[in-house]
Amino acid sequence: METVTLIIGLVKNGDSILLRKKPVGSKPYMETWYSFGTEFVPNQDPAQTFIEYLKNYVGITVRMTKQLPEATEVKADRAGVVKQYEYLNFEFEYVSGEPELPEDLVKVEFVPIDQLQRLDIVPPSVKMFKQLGYLKN
């Protein structure tokens, strides 16, 4: 089974976190809200890779504050091929910039942590938020 390694960033701004909303019906999950992430590139620092990705994708600057526990999952990708996913999870702090909306997303916004339970969040983000105590089990 193919393994895909992704860098997932929890971007905090005070008591809010940066989330993105994808169009309804987007695969592989039907839920619409999720954390930002990008593919891991061998021989590159994962935190720096994420920082550059976020700057290029939504136009904000962040800095890494800590590494969070890693996670794994087996799921079908957008094409329906089952793969093993490894998530390298990090916490980042918002530094500057106004989040821009890429064409492939419906919304990008800082969501208060106490409002997360009201959103339709993808399972990997739910798992991380529960581990951090942001959502109840």
N, C-alpha and C positions, 0 to 999 in steps of 0.2 A: 504494500500500500504506500502510495506517495505521501510524504510529509511536507507540509507547508508551514513555515515559521513566520509569524506576524508579530510586529511590534505594536502594542496597544498602549495608548497614552490617555491617562486620566488627567485632564487639564483643569486645574482649580483656579478660581478667581474668588477669593473670600469663601463664602458658604455656597458657591455655585460651581457647577462643572460644565464644561463645553460638550455639547452633544450635537449630533447631526440627525436630520430626518430624511430618510429616503422615500421615493415615491411608493405609494401603496402597491403591493404585488411584486415588489422587487425581490429577487431570490438572493441568497438561499433561504432567508427567513422571511416570514410574512409580517413580523413585527417591524415597526418603522423607525424607532429611535435607537441610536447606538453610539458608542465611543468612537473616537478617531483611531485609525490604525493604518499601517502600511507594511509592505513586505520587508522582511529582514534581508539584508544584503551581506553575504559572507565577507569577512575582512573589513567590515565597517562597524563603527561604534553604534549600537542600536539606539541609544538615546540621541546621539547627534543626527542619525538618519531620520528619526522622528521629528526632531526640531526643524530640520531642513524641509521635510515633507510638509509640515504644518504651515511653515512660512510660505512655501510655494503654492499650496493648495487653498488655504483660506486667508493668508496674509497677516497672520499674527505671530508674535515672537513669544516664546516660552523658554523656561529653563527647567532642567530636571531637578527634582527635589529628593526622590527616592525610588528604589526599585521595589516593586510589589511582587507577591508570589506569582509564579508562573502557573499556567493552566493548559490543559489539553482537551481536545474534543475530536470525535470522529463524526463527520457529516458529509453530505453531498455538496459539491460546489455548485456554481451557477449553471454549469453544463450537466449536472446530475452525476458527476464522477465522485465516488466516495473517497475521501482523503483524511489523513490524520493531521489535525491542526495543532500547532504549538503556539501559545501566546506568551510573548515576553512583555510583561505588564510593568509600566512605569507611571509614577506620578510626576506631573509637571506643574509649574506655577506660571500663570499668565503674566507676561511682562508688558506688552504693548501691542497696539494695532486694533483696528476694527474688523471683526470677522466678515469676510466676503462670502457670498453664496456661489459655490461652483454650480455649473449647469446640471450636473447629475444629482443634485440634492434639492429638497423642497425647503429646508430650513437649517440654519446653523445658529445656535444661541447658547448663552450661559443659562443653565437651568438651576434654580435653587435646589439644594440637596433634599430639602423637606418636601419638594414637589415631585420627586422622581416616581413615587408610587402611582401617580396619575397618568404616567406615560406608558405607551406600548413599546417596551424595550426588548431588544433581541436577547436570547438566552445567555450568550457569553458575557454581555455587559451586566445582566441581572446577577449572574453568579459572582462577578467581581464586586458589584455594589453590595451584595449580601455579605461577602467576606469582609468588606470594609465597614459594615454596620450602617450603610446608607439605606438599605431596604431590609425589611424583616423577612424572616424565613417563612 
